[in-house]
């Protein structure tokens, strides 16, 4: 019995029958993982990228995210350019890497026209625009955070791209004539809502959200009111309130400008991952699926303009590092530090930061160094969340303007200890709020997250209540307007318009 390779057991036949192992070409670990020819200039998601492959990769993910909600449902290709939209687009610009990269890509791809009604010549290879005109909106927080003002710089960026510009300040939330002035500048006329706003006060020493008119605060300027409100809240609640102010001002501008159909935000995937964790920890988990959605229909704070406006997030698949690299290669100036942690007195970075948003951001950025898939894993988990209620018929929270879960105050009274009684006094179970008290207080109308945001610390609640001469913090004006609309039920509304019905 033979164990040779063939009948003749010759070496030549063995070499012919056994092919040699093919030697695979070794890939340079420093070369681009896409083209494998150019040398990688930077590492993204643990993979080297070259400049030639970086821009098409970012542009492809950007177009997929912005084209999908705009194209007709019959078109299934993700890269198909959508038809011309009805109305103009409003681009929210903050000066950060995400918004600057978003605006640059939109103008580079030719998505926004000049507003003259010109059409593209497809015989010459020109592509049709998606929006005939566009406007840039910028919200200034410099006088609150202590950073340098960038209103003029953002206006120059918008004019260089051939777009309109609208600039508002954070303290404008106390300006009753802001919406009227915005509509007057655009030729829409003045708003028909002549309601006199009643100021809602937050006393820093106790969780009392009763609303009452006050004449002592009428002489205060809007900036002083906002600073007083921020100083009355715990440091952990200030970034949440500033974010609510930003969302309200963007929604107000979108509904005040004429013929706005879409509002674009430059939130990156890193910011979305931070929102998933911080919002869940702060108690916004019930309405979190609506906040994370790529498309959301924004509701106006008044009934003057009921037309829906769609909010889009085209930078949702692009990380903060990729946006920063894009701005670096395109030489776009950016400022990525908001300083929302401790208000105007602190820089917001370094030791001593007590903001949940800042701690979450530092945790995600630090973990992404050793685990590059951290951001994508968190966002994939957030995309699977489904809103359990009815977004159309749910009651809206007057502060965050998102659907509020029912009986949030009663649930918190059973699970949280908002006040510490004396040792000699027995601890009584919190009683639910009766309907008569809901007409005079704001607390039963708030969602759980906003109720927690406006609740002072336990050690602060032990202090005596504010005296008559002490300055009280006033909530923004839209809170009272939302609360007034929510209190008016269907029967009362029908009685008010009974004489106008046929």
Secondary structure, 3 states (H helix, E strand, C coil): CCCCCCCCCCHHHHHHHCCCCCCCCCCCCCECCCCCCCECCEEECCEEECHHHHHHHHHHHHHHHHHCCCCCCCCCCCCCCCCCCCCEEEEECCCCHHHHHHHHHHHHCCCECCCCCCCCCHHHCCCCCCECCEEEEEEECHHHHCCCCCHHHHHHHHHHCCCEEEEEEHHHHHCCCHHHHHHHHCCCCCCCCCCCCCCEEECCCCCCCEECCCCCCCCCCHHHHHHHHHHHCCHHHHHHHHHHHHHHHHHHHHHHCCCEEEEECCCCHHHHHHHHHHHHHHCCCCCHHHHHCCEEEECCCCCCCCCCEEEECCCCCCCHHHHHHHHHHHCCCCCCCCCCCCCCCCCCCCCCCCCHHHHHHHHHHHHHHHCCCHHHHHHHHHHCCCCCCCCCCCCECCCCCCECCCCHHHHHHHHCCCCCCCCCCCCCCCCCCCHHHHCCECHHHCCHHHHHHCCCCHHHHCCCCCCCCCCCEECCHHHHHHHHHHHCCHHHHHHHCHHHCC
